[in-house]
């Protein structure tokens, strides 16, 4: 008997030089560390659910807004 198939990930790899990426540096220029933090929070939610994040409903948008200030 096999293990039940899992949706999403418990962890994802994080490059040690992610903050040197041009896109991340631009986020930090515009929004400081908050931009970097929001980006990583979004990645966490996306990978936890699978490979996509559905933001079509108002409840999900409110949750994201609250979690990311």
MDAnalysis code that builds the backbone (N, CA, C; Angstrom):
import MDAnalysis as mda
import numpy as np

u = mda.Universe.empty(207, n_residues=69, atom_resindex=np.repeat(np.arange(69), 3), trajectory=True)
u.add_TopologyAttr("name", ["N", "CA", "C"] * 69)
u.add_TopologyAttr("resid", np.arange(1, 70))
u.add_TopologyAttr("resname", ["UNK", "UNK", "UNK", "UNK", "UNK", "UNK", "UNK", "UNK", "UNK", "UNK", "UNK", "UNK", "UNK", "UNK", "UNK", "UNK", "UNK", "UNK", "UNK", "UNK", "UNK", "UNK", "UNK", "UNK", "UNK", "UNK", "UNK", "UNK", "UNK", "UNK", "UNK", "UNK", "UNK", "UNK", "UNK", "UNK", "UNK", "UNK", "UNK", "UNK", "UNK", "UNK", "UNK", "UNK", "UNK", "UNK", "UNK", "UNK", "UNK", "UNK", "UNK", "UNK", "UNK", "UNK", "UNK", "UNK", "UNK", "UNK", "UNK", "UNK", "UNK", "UNK", "UNK", "UNK", "UNK", "UNK", "UNK", "UNK", "UNK"])
u.atoms.positions = np.array([
    [0.845, -1.181, 0.000],
    [0.000, 0.000, 0.000],
    [0.890, 1.244, 0.000],
    [0.641, 2.134, -0.932],
    [1.449, 3.345, -1.062],
    [0.973, 4.450, -0.141],
    [1.809, 5.420, -0.036],
    [1.498, 6.609, 0.752],
    [0.494, 7.471, -0.003],
    [-0.447, 8.115, 0.688],
    [-1.387, 8.985, -0.026],
    [-0.646, 10.146, -0.686],
    [-1.121, 10.522, -1.875],
    [-0.490, 11.622, -2.600],
    [-0.738, 12.932, -1.870],
    [0.319, 13.706, -1.702],
    [0.257, 14.978, -0.986],
    [0.143, 16.130, -1.978],
    [-0.630, 17.119, -1.612],
    [-0.741, 18.336, -2.415],
    [0.110, 19.405, -1.760],
    [0.920, 20.077, -2.530],
    [1.757, 21.139, -1.985],
    [3.054, 20.610, -1.403],
    [3.817, 21.506, -0.833],
    [5.124, 21.184, -0.263],
    [5.183, 21.593, 1.202],
    [5.975, 20.864, 1.981],
    [6.231, 21.260, 3.358],
    [7.360, 22.272, 3.428],
    [8.223, 22.271, 2.420],
    [9.323, 23.225, 2.347],
    [9.677, 23.430, 0.887],
    [10.392, 24.499, 0.586],
    [10.917, 24.722, -0.754],
    [12.308, 25.300, -0.606],
    [13.141, 25.033, -1.608],
    [14.512, 25.538, -1.513],
    [14.529, 27.049, -1.722],
    [15.456, 27.671, -1.084],
    [15.601, 29.127, -1.146],
    [17.051, 29.413, -1.461],
    [17.299, 29.945, -2.635],
    [18.672, 30.238, -3.039],
    [19.311, 31.237, -2.081],
    [20.569, 31.022, -1.791],
    [21.261, 31.912, -0.862],
    [21.562, 33.272, -1.484],
    [21.428, 33.364, -2.798],
    [21.666, 34.656, -3.450],
    [20.385, 35.244, -4.048],
    [19.234, 34.833, -3.528],
    [17.960, 35.347, -4.033],
    [17.897, 36.864, -3.949],
    [18.408, 37.425, -2.872],
    [18.317, 38.878, -2.686],
    [19.188, 39.646, -3.681],
    [20.031, 38.946, -4.415],
    [20.870, 39.614, -5.426],
    [20.220, 39.614, -6.806],
    [19.054, 38.977, -6.914],
    [18.311, 38.964, -8.170],
    [17.866, 40.384, -8.511],
    [17.898, 40.731, -9.788],
    [17.495, 42.079, -10.210],
    [16.062, 42.397, -9.791],
    [15.159, 41.429, -9.943],
    [13.756, 41.663, -9.589],
    [13.593, 41.889, -8.091],
    [14.325, 41.125, -7.283],
    [14.232, 41.277, -5.829],
    [14.869, 42.591, -5.400],
    [15.987, 42.942, -5.992],
    [16.619, 44.220, -5.663],
    [15.691, 45.379, -5.993],
    [14.960, 45.262, -7.109],
    [14.004, 46.310, -7.480],
    [12.868, 46.389, -6.461],
    [12.380, 45.220, -6.008],
    [11.354, 45.198, -4.954],
    [11.847, 45.910, -3.700],
    [13.101, 45.625, -3.325],
    [13.659, 46.234, -2.121],
    [13.866, 47.737, -2.292],
    [14.220, 48.178, -3.481],
    [14.374, 49.611, -3.722],
    [13.028, 50.313, -3.551],
    [11.981, 49.695, -4.101],
    [10.655, 50.307, -4.042],
    [9.992, 50.186, -2.678],
    [10.124, 49.007, -2.033],
    [9.353, 48.732, -0.816],
    [10.188, 48.333, 0.395],
    [11.504, 48.371, 0.274],
    [12.363, 47.985, 1.389],
    [12.238, 46.495, 1.697],
    [12.521, 46.137, 2.930],
    [12.444, 44.737, 3.335],
    [11.027, 44.193, 3.257],
    [10.030, 45.074, 3.323],
    [8.635, 44.621, 3.205],
    [8.385, 43.955, 1.855],
    [8.960, 44.495, 0.798],
    [8.795, 43.903, -0.525],
    [9.343, 42.492, -0.577],
    [10.519, 42.300, -0.001],
    [11.163, 40.981, 0.058],
    [10.322, 40.022, 0.898],
    [9.834, 40.489, 2.029],
    [9.035, 39.651, 2.926],
    [7.718, 39.225, 2.270],
    [7.049, 40.151, 1.605],
    [5.784, 39.829, 0.937],
    [6.027, 38.811, -0.167],
    [7.104, 38.969, -0.919],
    [7.442, 38.021, -1.981],
    [7.606, 36.614, -1.410],
    [8.355, 36.488, -0.328],
    [8.568, 35.166, 0.268],
    [7.289, 34.609, 0.883],
    [6.466, 35.456, 1.477],
    [5.181, 34.986, 2.016],
    [4.289, 34.454, 0.902],
    [4.294, 35.130, -0.235],
    [3.508, 34.650, -1.372],
    [4.036, 33.306, -1.872],
    [5.363, 33.164, -1.961],
    [5.932, 31.883, -2.368],
    [5.521, 30.768, -1.407],
    [5.561, 31.057, -0.108],
    [5.165, 30.051, 0.882],
    [3.735, 29.593, 0.650],
    [2.832, 30.531, 0.439],
    [1.412, 30.183, 0.228],
    [1.217, 29.431, -1.082],
    [1.912, 29.854, -2.128],
    [1.778, 29.188, -3.424],
    [2.242, 27.737, -3.322],
    [3.415, 27.524, -2.755],
    [3.954, 26.171, -2.686],
    [3.209, 25.291, -1.702],
    [2.623, 25.862, -0.680],
    [1.852, 25.080, 0.276],
    [0.592, 24.515, -0.383],
    [-0.031, 25.300, -1.257],
    [-1.273, 24.887, -1.922],
    [-1.025, 24.027, -3.153],
    [0.158, 24.022, -3.667],
    [0.456, 23.312, -4.905],
    [1.347, 24.179, -5.760],
    [0.872, 24.538, -6.922],
    [1.708, 25.361, -7.794],
    [1.035, 26.658, -8.212],
    [-0.146, 26.927, -7.659],
    [-0.865, 28.153, -8.001],
    [-1.555, 28.705, -6.771],
    [-1.841, 29.979, -6.812],
    [-2.587, 30.626, -5.736],
    [-3.778, 31.336, -6.356],
    [-4.965, 30.871, -6.017],
    [-6.194, 31.453, -6.558],
    [-6.581, 32.671, -5.723],
    [-6.553, 33.832, -6.338],
    [-6.912, 35.066, -5.623],
    [-8.179, 35.680, -6.210],
    [-9.063, 34.819, -6.714],
    [-10.271, 35.326, -7.354],
    [-11.381, 35.669, -6.354],
    [-11.244, 35.217, -5.107],
    [-12.294, 35.537, -4.139],
    [-11.798, 36.580, -3.132],
    [-12.725, 37.347, -2.607],
    [-12.398, 38.456, -1.701],
    [-11.777, 37.963, -0.400],
    [-12.184, 36.797, 0.080],
    [-11.648, 36.279, 1.345],
    [-10.149, 36.026, 1.249],
    [-9.708, 35.412, 0.170],
    [-8.278, 35.152, -0.005],
    [-7.490, 36.456, -0.091],
    [-8.033, 37.431, -0.779],
    [-7.364, 38.733, -0.891],
    [-7.245, 39.389, 0.481],
    [-8.298, 39.308, 1.303],
    [-8.245, 39.870, 2.654],
    [-7.205, 39.160, 3.511],
    [-7.151, 37.831, 3.416],
    [-6.171, 37.057, 4.194],
    [-4.763, 37.456, 3.790],
    [-4.507, 37.533, 2.482],
    [-3.175, 37.939, 2.009],
    [-2.844, 39.349, 2.471],
    [-3.797, 40.238, 2.378],
    [-3.562, 41.626, 2.804],
    [-3.221, 41.698, 4.283],
    [-3.939, 40.939, 5.092],
    [-3.685, 40.947, 6.534],
    [-2.337, 40.327, 6.859],
    [-1.995, 39.205, 6.196],
    [-0.729, 38.538, 6.465],
    [0.478, 39.341, 5.994],
    [0.276, 40.147, 4.977],
    [1.375, 40.931, 4.423],
    [1.308, 42.393, 4.832],
    [0.377, 42.735, 5.688],
    [0.205, 44.123, 6.139],
    [-0.013, 45.067, 4.977],
])
